[in-house]
Amino acid sequence: MAYTETTTTGYGTRVGNSFKAIGSGFILFVLGTALLWWNEGRAVKTEKMLDEAGSAYVEMENPNKKDASLEGELICGTALATTEDSLSDAQFGIGAKAIALRRTVEYYQWVEHSQTKKEDKLGGKEVTTTTYTYSKRWVSSPVQSSQFHDPAYQNKNTVLTTVEEAEQYAENVTFGAYKLPESLIHSISSREGMELAISEELLTQFDKATQAAYERFYGVQKGTQQPAQQPVQQQAIPDSVKALLPDSVKAALDSLQAVNDSINRQMENANNKKDLEYIHQAGNVLYFGRVPGAPEVGDVRVTFEKVVPAKVTVMAVVDGDTFKPFKAKNGKRFETLVMGKKSGDEIIDAAKETNNIILWVLRIIGIMMVIGGLKGIFGFIETILKVVPFVAGIFGWGVGLVCTVIGIAWSLIVIAIAWLFYRPLLGISLLVLAGFLVWVFAFKGKDKLKELASKAQKKQAAPAPVAE
């Protein structure tokens, strides 16, 4: 059930807050401008570096044999990344020969969601209505339910145990006859589930501690362990009777007996295996809770993964028996490891595409920051008029439109000036576009306003119709 809170903010407080927002709006405007400038320079430098790398790299034909002629060269080669290092997770007593081990943790918790609606009232007051709803979800960290707004959901969260996430890497990972540096090792993503071989003694300790935590929160529960399954007993057919049966029936009976014996052996193995009530293993997941298929608040699941040897492609500079980043003339550095076999051109093209995506994402963020900053600076004008919400709404729409147009124009000017240092032709084009936007808004918009005002005056001056 939803829980609602309503607060009212007075006109004077709103006006005061709007003036305070001028400072934060100015800061946001400056940060957005700085982000746009930095982003353009970053993108151009990165593209130039990738162009330089694309024309400088050589193919490493056989990474399994060191080649002195490749010393100091930017190479692109494909080989198996592997290791002889053994890694272990001491807390759970498991380990494997792997490039990396990773432990991730999830908690089943109540999560709070909020939806806010604001309404202006005549006289300048603002009524804020916030609706809170709650749902159970798997999350990466425990949720403090004591901070929930609905008293009915406060302190409804618990955890049966807390486990830290962990990740460790092998120190010695080879790439043919070479050794991979740590920065490239972290790029290997050939993960797969890790077989769990946790000792029965440790599982029993976990089970007792989890049971104690469960009973502290939920109270003592009746055991849910199922009684051991009994072997299926099949009535034996006397040999004298069996001899009278057709051969097809005898074969069917023998087959049925074999299936029965197999089922009994499986049941016997299952009964001999210790079944814990609060700890469950399924594949590479260790589950803390009563029923994994029906989670309760407080349940915890820990997932174990390992990074196994895999074929990878490296583009970096050969440095003895290892690798180091390529340094371009403009100071930008580049090294990469991708999964599978790739050509140097494919890697460079993918890096350029990524650079372009980052460029546009940061451009959009920067423009939104600039517009948001301008709205924060001039928002006090709309707030002052909030005594009459209808008038403030119209004026606020106008302020928002002006801030948007000016923000986009300003952003284009910043981007154009930044590009003038690197791409003069494109920079000039952007300046022309920004100037056109300003001209349209400043002159055409002004003419439109005069036209609307003239029509309004004519309408007022027109004689009223005379009633017959």
Salt bridges, closest charged atoms under 4 A:
GLU40 OE2 - ARG363 NE 2.75
GLU47 OE1 - ARG423 NH2 3.50
ASP51 OD1 - LYS352 NZ 2.47
GLU84 OE1 - LYS97 NZ 3.00
ASP89 OD1 - ARG103 NH2 2.73
GLU106 OE1 - ARG301 NE 2.77
GLU112 OE2 - HIS149 ND1 3.32
GLU119 OE2 - LYS121 NZ 3.28
ASP120 OD1 - ARG14 NH2 3.01
ASP120 OD2 - LYS386 NZ 2.83
GLU126 OE2 - ARG14 NH2 3.47
GLU167 OE2 - ARG191 NH2 3.56
GLU182 OE2 - HIS186 NE2 3.68
ASP254 OD1 - LYS242 NZ 3.12
GLU277 OE2 - ARG290 NH1 3.43
GLU296 OE1 - ARG290 NE 3.89
GLU382 OE2 - LYS386 NZ 3.25
GLU451 OE2 - LYS455 NZ 3.60
